[in-house]
Amino acid sequence: MTQTFMDLGLTPELIAGLEAMGLEKPTALQTEIIPHILAGRDILAEAPSGSGRTTAYALPILQTLDVETSGAQVLVLVGGSDNAIRAGALFQKLNPHKELRVVSLYAGRSLAREAEQLDETAAIIIGTPPRIREHVNREALSLEHIQYVVIEDIDYLLSRRQQAVIEELFDMMPAGRQTTLFAAKVEETLQDFADEHLFEPVMVQREPVAITVPLINHRYQAIPSGDKEDALIRLLDGENISRALIFASLRPRVENIAFDLNTRGYNSAAIHMGMGPDEREAAVRRWQEGVLSFLVLTDAAGEELMLESPYVISYDVAPDIQTYVARSRLVEENGVHFSLVLGRHRALLNEIETHLGQRIRAVLSPTRASIVAQKAESYKKRIKAIVHREHLEPYMLLLNDLAREGIDWSEIAAAAVILSQKPQETERVFERQRPQQYDQRRYTPGGYRPSSPRPQPRERIYEDREVEEGYVRLVMDAGYDIGVRPKDIVGAIANEANVPGRAVGNIDIRDRFTYIEVQEEYVDRILQRVPSTRLRGRTVTFRKV
């Protein structure tokens, strides 16, 4: 039986924070680590990046943190600035003690400005060992009240000759502190380090498990940081994938991927446990009937499905082998399980390969030219099929009329191709039902609605429309002039104000401003936390209409 976060002994406050983030079930690592930290034990754990390790230590630490104690209580040592930013952001989202602050320290920022943040309310300190030592030496930071120490990628830090710095920091902390070390692999030298600095540590190793892997193909594509959305589209086009199940780790991410796919013309729906059973079943039924080509889902939602798909795509690489196999069981025999893998998650993929007993073959990202050529070839095949199958006489009469007006046949054909690819810009010549098109400017919480044509600047169609019950209209001082997209707006609000993506309703983008409807309960939080932000290289502001 799958364990829930509540089964692990976490408080309702933390459960609510996980719910707001859209995290639906614990990974195998979190299931094992959380009870040990709650019990006060030192830990040495094998946990590569992507296994859910930050959540695994952040939750129990936040639950047992003493809100009455001033100054730094938690020290998290990481290998680089990216890790410090990620860990700090996660602590911020989960932290129920708003009076206790999270501070991230790393190279490339002003030491003086960082020092200003290290006051008595700075309880959770995250940073690289040299940066932490720098602040300690300047007496901007004291470690005398540290109760919890976590070191991510301890094997990497030791290989970078930072053991002396770490031990220097250990000497400044209380002897009774609780320490947790994470490494991609526990080697003998690391075991010796743990024996010296940890008290009777619990060993958490990623032991081989007995698994039955379906007879499918396994592939991965290496993705540059920050390029996942476009990489997914290139994968779909480059591999000619017309039907797939796509897995992501968080509810907001699932919703944003489905939204992005729909705006690009890929009929999709999101499925997660925040939706009602009827709503989930309706999406699955539409997928089975062929109305939808793609389902984007969380692992918890995927556990309930009895489906088979020619392709499964791990947008977020599976955090452990059990999750990887659970996703793979939904692939048809001889189908393909693709994983999109960021560089920092390569160790996680190596571990999956070890359990599978085979190498997962890399697939190169297709070039734009190859995708265009492939689409052109596909388009030619579709035209030939129509020529042999359809009743074309009414259309031929129209085209003959154009030819008699002196227009060259090749020009007529080229114009017809353009018309077929831009149906939203054409007049309806024949009384044929046009398939529904999705317009990225009209996203609603209940799904994707066809939009009206873009109004002229002097029209006030949207302003006069009644706001849906339970929603409030905001205005942002930017629009088409900066090339903003609905997913940019949803992402900025969801990430910076820590609200679920579904809280954002109708979005209407104009030339120089944008109307956004958001659920009433989140309006004050959005205006307080995101009065302004940067989108498309420009600072934009939000206010009530």
Protein Blocks (a to p, Z undefined) as FASTA:
>chain_A
ZZdfklnopafklmmmmmmnopabdcfklmmmmmmmmnopacdddddehilmmmmmmmmm
mmmpcfkbgcjfbdcddfbfklmmmmmmmmmmmmmblmbccddddehiafklmmmmmcfk
lmbccddfklmmmmmmnopaccklcfbdcdehklmmmmnopmmmmmmmmmmpcfkbccdd
ddfbdcfklmmmmmmmpghiacdddddddddddddddddddddehilmmmmmmmmmmnop
abdcdddfbfklmmmmmmmmmmnopacddddfkbcfklmmmmmmmmmnomambdcddfkl
mmmpccddfbdcdfbacfbfklmmmmmmmpcehiacdddddfklmmmmmmmmmmnopacd
ddddddfklmmmmmmmmmmmmmmmmmmmmccklmmmmmmmmmmnopafklmmmmmmmmmm
mmmlpccfbacdddddddfklccfkbccdddddddfkbcfkmmpccdehiacdddfbdfk
nopafklmmmmmmmmnopafklpccddddfkbccddddfklmmmmmmmmmbcceehiacd
dddZZ
